[in-house]
Amino acid sequence: MLDAARAGIGIAWLPEHLLTADLLRGRLKRVLIDWSSPETPVHAVYPTARHLSPKVSAFVEVLRKEFSATAVAAG
């Protein structure tokens, strides 16, 4: 859908984090400015934090930063 929208074939309803760069560069534009989809929560499920591996901890932090940055940009 993203490729089709970039090619000018139509419109697409996609997660904001996939569109941010295209919107900022002007490759895509919003067409339904007054409409937005309901928020969808994102959950990271992992074993207890007591024995959390550094890799999992780093990944969860990347998710937290990415999705909170997207939420701020969309607001």
Backbone atoms as SQL, in Angstrom:
CREATE TABLE atoms (id INTEGER PRIMARY KEY, chain TEXT, resi INTEGER, resn TEXT, atom TEXT, x REAL, y REAL, z REAL);
INSERT INTO atoms VALUES
  (1, 'A', 1, 'MET', 'N', 0.813, -1.186, 0.000),
  (2, 'A', 1, 'MET', 'CA', 0.000, 0.000, 0.000),
  (3, 'A', 1, 'MET', 'C', 0.862, 1.258, 0.000),
  (4, 'A', 2, 'LEU', 'N', 1.956, 1.204, 0.747),
  (5, 'A', 2, 'LEU', 'CA', 2.844, 2.362, 0.793),
  (6, 'A', 2, 'LEU', 'C', 3.457, 2.634, -0.573),
  (7, 'A', 3, 'ASP', 'N', 3.915, 1.605, -1.232),
  (8, 'A', 3, 'ASP', 'CA', 4.484, 1.775, -2.570),
  (9, 'A', 3, 'ASP', 'C', 3.438, 2.331, -3.547),
  (10, 'A', 4, 'ALA', 'N', 2.215, 1.859, -3.439),
  (11, 'A', 4, 'ALA', 'CA', 1.151, 2.349, -4.319),
  (12, 'A', 4, 'ALA', 'C', 0.884, 3.836, -4.061),
  (13, 'A', 5, 'ALA', 'N', 0.845, 4.229, -2.799),
  (14, 'A', 5, 'ALA', 'CA', 0.628, 5.645, -2.480),
  (15, 'A', 5, 'ALA', 'C', 1.791, 6.498, -2.985),
  (16, 'A', 6, 'ARG', 'N', 3.003, 6.013, -2.798),
  (17, 'A', 6, 'ARG', 'CA', 4.174, 6.745, -3.307),
  (18, 'A', 6, 'ARG', 'C', 4.130, 6.895, -4.821),
  (19, 'A', 7, 'ALA', 'N', 3.581, 5.885, -5.506),
  (20, 'A', 7, 'ALA', 'CA', 3.497, 5.919, -6.965),
  (21, 'A', 7, 'ALA', 'C', 2.309, 6.744, -7.458),
  (22, 'A', 8, 'GLY', 'N', 1.499, 7.271, -6.537),
  (23, 'A', 8, 'GLY', 'CA', 0.366, 8.090, -6.920),
  (24, 'A', 8, 'GLY', 'C', -0.838, 7.306, -7.385),
  (25, 'A', 9, 'ILE', 'N', -0.891, 6.023, -7.049),
  (26, 'A', 9, 'ILE', 'CA', -1.987, 5.163, -7.503),
  (27, 'A', 9, 'ILE', 'C', -3.253, 5.382, -6.676),
  (28, 'A', 10, 'GLY', 'N', -3.104, 5.796, -5.417),
  (29, 'A', 10, 'GLY', 'CA', -4.278, 5.990, -4.572),
  (30, 'A', 10, 'GLY', 'C', -3.879, 6.437, -3.193),
  (31, 'A', 11, 'ILE', 'N', -4.817, 6.311, -2.261),
  (32, 'A', 11, 'ILE', 'CA', -4.539, 6.675, -0.887),
  (33, 'A', 11, 'ILE', 'C', -4.339, 5.408, -0.062),
  (34, 'A', 12, 'ALA', 'N', -3.703, 5.576, 1.084),
  (35, 'A', 12, 'ALA', 'CA', -3.428, 4.424, 1.945),
  (36, 'A', 12, 'ALA', 'C', -3.667, 4.802, 3.393),
  (37, 'A', 13, 'TRP', 'N', -4.147, 3.862, 4.157),
  (38, 'A', 13, 'TRP', 'CA', -4.304, 4.030, 5.598),
  (39, 'A', 13, 'TRP', 'C', -3.273, 3.125, 6.242),
  (40, 'A', 14, 'LEU', 'N', -2.187, 3.731, 6.721),
  (41, 'A', 14, 'LEU', 'CA', -1.061, 2.977, 7.261),
  (42, 'A', 14, 'LEU', 'C', -0.629, 3.575, 8.590),
  (43, 'A', 15, 'PRO', 'N', 0.115, 2.808, 9.387),
  (44, 'A', 15, 'PRO', 'CA', 0.625, 3.350, 10.651),
  (45, 'A', 15, 'PRO', 'C', 1.507, 4.574, 10.411),
  (46, 'A', 16, 'GLU', 'N', 1.339, 5.566, 11.266),
  (47, 'A', 16, 'GLU', 'CA', 2.053, 6.835, 11.128),
  (48, 'A', 16, 'GLU', 'C', 3.565, 6.655, 11.064),
  (49, 'A', 17, 'HIS', 'N', 4.099, 5.737, 11.864),
  (50, 'A', 17, 'HIS', 'CA', 5.558, 5.590, 11.889),
  (51, 'A', 17, 'HIS', 'C', 6.123, 5.131, 10.543),
  (52, 'A', 18, 'LEU', 'N', 5.304, 4.540, 9.694),
  (53, 'A', 18, 'LEU', 'CA', 5.768, 4.149, 8.363),
  (54, 'A', 18, 'LEU', 'C', 5.756, 5.326, 7.385),
  (55, 'A', 19, 'LEU', 'N', 5.021, 6.368, 7.717),
  (56, 'A', 19, 'LEU', 'CA', 4.814, 7.477, 6.792),
  (57, 'A', 19, 'LEU', 'C', 5.581, 8.742, 7.145),
  (58, 'A', 20, 'THR', 'N', 6.109, 8.821, 8.334),
  (59, 'A', 20, 'THR', 'CA', 6.704, 10.057, 8.829),
  (60, 'A', 20, 'THR', 'C', 7.732, 10.640, 7.863),
  (61, 'A', 21, 'ALA', 'N', 8.682, 9.854, 7.411),
  (62, 'A', 21, 'ALA', 'CA', 9.735, 10.367, 6.516),
  (63, 'A', 21, 'ALA', 'C', 9.141, 10.868, 5.202),
  (64, 'A', 22, 'ASP', 'N', 8.201, 10.120, 4.635),
  (65, 'A', 22, 'ASP', 'CA', 7.572, 10.533, 3.373),
  (66, 'A', 22, 'ASP', 'C', 6.773, 11.821, 3.546),
  (67, 'A', 23, 'LEU', 'N', 6.088, 11.970, 4.675),
  (68, 'A', 23, 'LEU', 'CA', 5.321, 13.183, 4.937),
  (69, 'A', 23, 'LEU', 'C', 6.250, 14.385, 5.101),
  (70, 'A', 24, 'LEU', 'N', 7.342, 14.193, 5.846),
  (71, 'A', 24, 'LEU', 'CA', 8.283, 15.290, 6.069),
  (72, 'A', 24, 'LEU', 'C', 8.980, 15.722, 4.780),
  (73, 'A', 25, 'ARG', 'N', 9.255, 14.783, 3.898),
  (74, 'A', 25, 'ARG', 'CA', 9.939, 15.090, 2.633),
  (75, 'A', 25, 'ARG', 'C', 8.985, 15.532, 1.530),
  (76, 'A', 26, 'GLY', 'N', 7.689, 15.469, 1.803),
  (77, 'A', 26, 'GLY', 'CA', 6.715, 15.903, 0.811),
  (78, 'A', 26, 'GLY', 'C', 6.389, 14.868, -0.247),
  (79, 'A', 27, 'ARG', 'N', 6.850, 13.630, -0.070),
  (80, 'A', 27, 'ARG', 'CA', 6.530, 12.575, -1.044),
  (81, 'A', 27, 'ARG', 'C', 5.076, 12.135, -0.914),
  (82, 'A', 28, 'LEU', 'N', 4.539, 12.265, 0.297),
  (83, 'A', 28, 'LEU', 'CA', 3.132, 11.960, 0.546),
  (84, 'A', 28, 'LEU', 'C', 2.513, 13.144, 1.268),
  (85, 'A', 29, 'LYS', 'N', 1.189, 13.262, 1.185),
  (86, 'A', 29, 'LYS', 'CA', 0.501, 14.297, 1.938),
  (87, 'A', 29, 'LYS', 'C', -0.781, 13.725, 2.519),
  (88, 'A', 30, 'ARG', 'N', -1.197, 14.308, 3.602),
  (89, 'A', 30, 'ARG', 'CA', -2.452, 13.888, 4.232),
  (90, 'A', 30, 'ARG', 'C', -3.612, 14.405, 3.390),
  (91, 'A', 31, 'VAL', 'N', -4.621, 13.565, 3.216),
  (92, 'A', 31, 'VAL', 'CA', -5.787, 13.994, 2.463),
  (93, 'A', 31, 'VAL', 'C', -7.032, 14.070, 3.334),
  (94, 'A', 32, 'LEU', 'N', -7.071, 13.387, 4.424),
  (95, 'A', 32, 'LEU', 'CA', -8.199, 13.437, 5.359),
  (96, 'A', 32, 'LEU', 'C', -7.688, 14.042, 6.667),
  (97, 'A', 33, 'ILE', 'N', -7.370, 15.316, 6.629),
  (98, 'A', 33, 'ILE', 'CA', -6.690, 15.981, 7.734),
  (99, 'A', 33, 'ILE', 'C', -7.507, 15.962, 9.023),
  (100, 'A', 34, 'ASP', 'N', -8.810, 16.086, 8.945),
  (101, 'A', 34, 'ASP', 'CA', -9.645, 16.138, 10.141),
  (102, 'A', 34, 'ASP', 'C', -10.012, 14.762, 10.685),
  (103, 'A', 35, 'TRP', 'N', -9.519, 13.695, 10.083),
  (104, 'A', 35, 'TRP', 'CA', -9.856, 12.341, 10.505),
  (105, 'A', 35, 'TRP', 'C', -8.597, 11.624, 10.971),
  (106, 'A', 36, 'SER', 'N', -8.751, 10.827, 11.999),
  (107, 'A', 36, 'SER', 'CA', -7.657, 9.939, 12.405),
  (108, 'A', 36, 'SER', 'C', -8.268, 8.651, 12.945),
  (109, 'A', 37, 'SER', 'N', -7.528, 7.588, 12.816),
  (110, 'A', 37, 'SER', 'CA', -8.013, 6.307, 13.305),
  (111, 'A', 37, 'SER', 'C', -7.903, 6.289, 14.825),
  (112, 'A', 38, 'PRO', 'N', -8.658, 5.417, 15.460),
  (113, 'A', 38, 'PRO', 'CA', -8.535, 5.289, 16.915),
  (114, 'A', 38, 'PRO', 'C', -7.125, 4.816, 17.275),
  (115, 'A', 39, 'GLU', 'N', -6.645, 5.244, 18.428),
  (116, 'A', 39, 'GLU', 'CA', -5.321, 4.790, 18.863),
  (117, 'A', 39, 'GLU', 'C', -5.358, 3.296, 19.136),
  (118, 'A', 40, 'THR', 'N', -4.285, 2.633, 18.798),
  (119, 'A', 40, 'THR', 'CA', -4.145, 1.208, 19.043),
  (120, 'A', 40, 'THR', 'C', -2.972, 1.005, 19.984),
  (121, 'A', 41, 'PRO', 'N', -3.207, 0.441, 21.140),
  (122, 'A', 41, 'PRO', 'CA', -2.090, 0.252, 22.072),
  (123, 'A', 41, 'PRO', 'C', -1.091, -0.776, 21.542),
  (124, 'A', 42, 'VAL', 'N', 0.149, -0.582, 21.902),
  (125, 'A', 42, 'VAL', 'CA', 1.214, -1.520, 21.546),
  (126, 'A', 42, 'VAL', 'C', 1.775, -2.069, 22.848),
  (127, 'A', 43, 'HIS', 'N', 1.911, -3.378, 22.920),
  (128, 'A', 43, 'HIS', 'CA', 2.405, -4.024, 24.130),
  (129, 'A', 43, 'HIS', 'C', 3.668, -4.809, 23.810),
  (130, 'A', 44, 'ALA', 'N', 4.659, -4.680, 24.660),
  (131, 'A', 44, 'ALA', 'CA', 5.853, -5.517, 24.576),
  (132, 'A', 44, 'ALA', 'C', 5.746, -6.527, 25.715),
  (133, 'A', 45, 'VAL', 'N', 5.679, -7.791, 25.385),
  (134, 'A', 45, 'VAL', 'CA', 5.528, -8.838, 26.384),
  (135, 'A', 45, 'VAL', 'C', 6.851, -9.581, 26.510),
  (136, 'A', 46, 'TYR', 'N', 7.353, -9.629, 27.724),
  (137, 'A', 46, 'TYR', 'CA', 8.642, -10.274, 27.977),
  (138, 'A', 46, 'TYR', 'C', 8.644, -10.817, 29.401),
  (139, 'A', 47, 'PRO', 'N', 9.585, -11.728, 29.696),
  (140, 'A', 47, 'PRO', 'CA', 9.643, -12.291, 31.046),
  (141, 'A', 47, 'PRO', 'C', 9.934, -11.206, 32.090),
  (142, 'A', 48, 'THR', 'N', 9.818, -11.557, 33.325),
  (143, 'A', 48, 'THR', 'CA', 10.042, -10.624, 34.425),
  (144, 'A', 48, 'THR', 'C', 11.299, -9.768, 34.238),
  (145, 'A', 49, 'ALA', 'N', 11.208, -8.522, 34.629),
  (146, 'A', 49, 'ALA', 'CA', 12.321, -7.585, 34.446),
  (147, 'A', 49, 'ALA', 'C', 13.510, -7.918, 35.342),
  (148, 'A', 50, 'ARG', 'N', 13.300, -8.759, 36.321),
  (149, 'A', 50, 'ARG', 'CA', 14.383, -9.104, 37.254),
  (150, 'A', 50, 'ARG', 'C', 15.553, -9.759, 36.532),
  (151, 'A', 51, 'HIS', 'N', 15.286, -10.555, 35.513),
  (152, 'A', 51, 'HIS', 'CA', 16.351, -11.246, 34.770),
  (153, 'A', 51, 'HIS', 'C', 16.310, -10.844, 33.293),
  (154, 'A', 52, 'LEU', 'N', 15.957, -9.607, 33.024),
  (155, 'A', 52, 'LEU', 'CA', 15.829, -9.130, 31.661),
  (156, 'A', 52, 'LEU', 'C', 17.198, -8.979, 31.005),
  (157, 'A', 53, 'SER', 'N', 17.359, -9.564, 29.821),
  (158, 'A', 53, 'SER', 'CA', 18.638, -9.455, 29.130),
  (159, 'A', 53, 'SER', 'C', 18.836, -8.034, 28.623),
  (160, 'A', 54, 'PRO', 'N', 20.081, -7.591, 28.506),
  (161, 'A', 54, 'PRO', 'CA', 20.352, -6.244, 27.990),
  (162, 'A', 54, 'PRO', 'C', 19.774, -6.023, 26.584),
  (163, 'A', 55, 'LYS', 'N', 19.765, -7.068, 25.758),
  (164, 'A', 55, 'LYS', 'CA', 19.226, -6.934, 24.401),
  (165, 'A', 55, 'LYS', 'C', 17.730, -6.649, 24.432),
  (166, 'A', 56, 'VAL', 'N', 17.007, -7.382, 25.264),
  (167, 'A', 56, 'VAL', 'CA', 15.557, -7.169, 25.359),
  (168, 'A', 56, 'VAL', 'C', 15.280, -5.792, 25.950),
  (169, 'A', 57, 'SER', 'N', 16.006, -5.422, 26.963),
  (170, 'A', 57, 'SER', 'CA', 15.842, -4.116, 27.586),
  (171, 'A', 57, 'SER', 'C', 16.080, -2.990, 26.575),
  (172, 'A', 58, 'ALA', 'N', 17.135, -3.110, 25.771),
  (173, 'A', 58, 'ALA', 'CA', 17.445, -2.095, 24.757),
  (174, 'A', 58, 'ALA', 'C', 16.350, -2.041, 23.697),
  (175, 'A', 59, 'PHE', 'N', 15.842, -3.200, 23.286),
  (176, 'A', 59, 'PHE', 'CA', 14.786, -3.236, 22.269),
  (177, 'A', 59, 'PHE', 'C', 13.505, -2.586, 22.773),
  (178, 'A', 60, 'VAL', 'N', 13.131, -2.880, 24.003),
  (179, 'A', 60, 'VAL', 'CA', 11.931, -2.278, 24.581),
  (180, 'A', 60, 'VAL', 'C', 12.097, -0.762, 24.668),
  (181, 'A', 61, 'GLU', 'N', 13.282, -0.300, 25.010),
  (182, 'A', 61, 'GLU', 'CA', 13.523, 1.143, 25.076),
  (183, 'A', 61, 'GLU', 'C', 13.415, 1.792, 23.689),
  (184, 'A', 62, 'VAL', 'N', 13.918, 1.122, 22.658),
  (185, 'A', 62, 'VAL', 'CA', 13.788, 1.635, 21.286),
  (186, 'A', 62, 'VAL', 'C', 12.306, 1.733, 20.914),
  (187, 'A', 63, 'LEU', 'N', 11.533, 0.705, 21.227),
  (188, 'A', 63, 'LEU', 'CA', 10.095, 0.743, 20.952),
  (189, 'A', 63, 'LEU', 'C', 9.432, 1.902, 21.680),
  (190, 'A', 64, 'ARG', 'N', 9.771, 2.062, 22.945),
  (191, 'A', 64, 'ARG', 'CA', 9.178, 3.133, 23.744),
  (192, 'A', 64, 'ARG', 'C', 9.473, 4.500, 23.127),
  (193, 'A', 65, 'LYS', 'N', 10.705, 4.724, 22.743),
  (194, 'A', 65, 'LYS', 'CA', 11.078, 6.008, 22.153),
  (195, 'A', 65, 'LYS', 'C', 10.421, 6.212, 20.792),
  (196, 'A', 66, 'GLU', 'N', 10.419, 5.181, 19.970),
  (197, 'A', 66, 'GLU', 'CA', 9.845, 5.295, 18.615),
  (198, 'A', 66, 'GLU', 'C', 8.349, 5.597, 18.666),
  (199, 'A', 67, 'PHE', 'N', 7.629, 4.850, 19.469),
  (200, 'A', 67, 'PHE', 'CA', 6.192, 5.044, 19.498),
  (201, 'A', 67, 'PHE', 'C', 5.790, 6.306, 20.245),
  (202, 'A', 68, 'SER', 'N', 6.548, 6.710, 21.234),
  (203, 'A', 68, 'SER', 'CA', 6.206, 7.969, 21.911),
  (204, 'A', 68, 'SER', 'C', 6.542, 9.145, 21.008),
  (205, 'A', 69, 'ALA', 'N', 7.602, 9.065, 20.210),
  (206, 'A', 69, 'ALA', 'CA', 7.943, 10.137, 19.271),
  (207, 'A', 69, 'ALA', 'C', 6.888, 10.253, 18.185),
  (208, 'A', 70, 'THR', 'N', 6.383, 9.122, 17.719),
  (209, 'A', 70, 'THR', 'CA', 5.340, 9.124, 16.700),
  (210, 'A', 70, 'THR', 'C', 4.065, 9.736, 17.262),
  (211, 'A', 71, 'ALA', 'N', 3.728, 9.392, 18.499),
  (212, 'A', 71, 'ALA', 'CA', 2.520, 9.940, 19.117),
  (213, 'A', 71, 'ALA', 'C', 2.627, 11.453, 19.265),
  (214, 'A', 72, 'VAL', 'N', 3.805, 11.951, 19.626),
  (215, 'A', 72, 'VAL', 'CA', 3.997, 13.396, 19.764),
  (216, 'A', 72, 'VAL', 'C', 3.883, 14.067, 18.411),
  (217, 'A', 73, 'ALA', 'N', 4.487, 13.470, 17.366),
  (218, 'A', 73, 'ALA', 'CA', 4.453, 14.054, 16.026),
  (219, 'A', 73, 'ALA', 'C', 3.021, 14.071, 15.485),
  (220, 'A', 74, 'ALA', 'N', 2.235, 13.054, 15.809),
  (221, 'A', 74, 'ALA', 'CA', 0.874, 12.974, 15.293),
  (222, 'A', 74, 'ALA', 'C', -0.056, 13.941, 16.014),
  (223, 'A', 75, 'GLY', 'N', 0.250, 14.229, 17.280),
  (224, 'A', 75, 'GLY', 'CA', -0.625, 15.072, 18.094),
  (225, 'A', 75, 'GLY', 'C', -0.596, 16.461, 17.652);
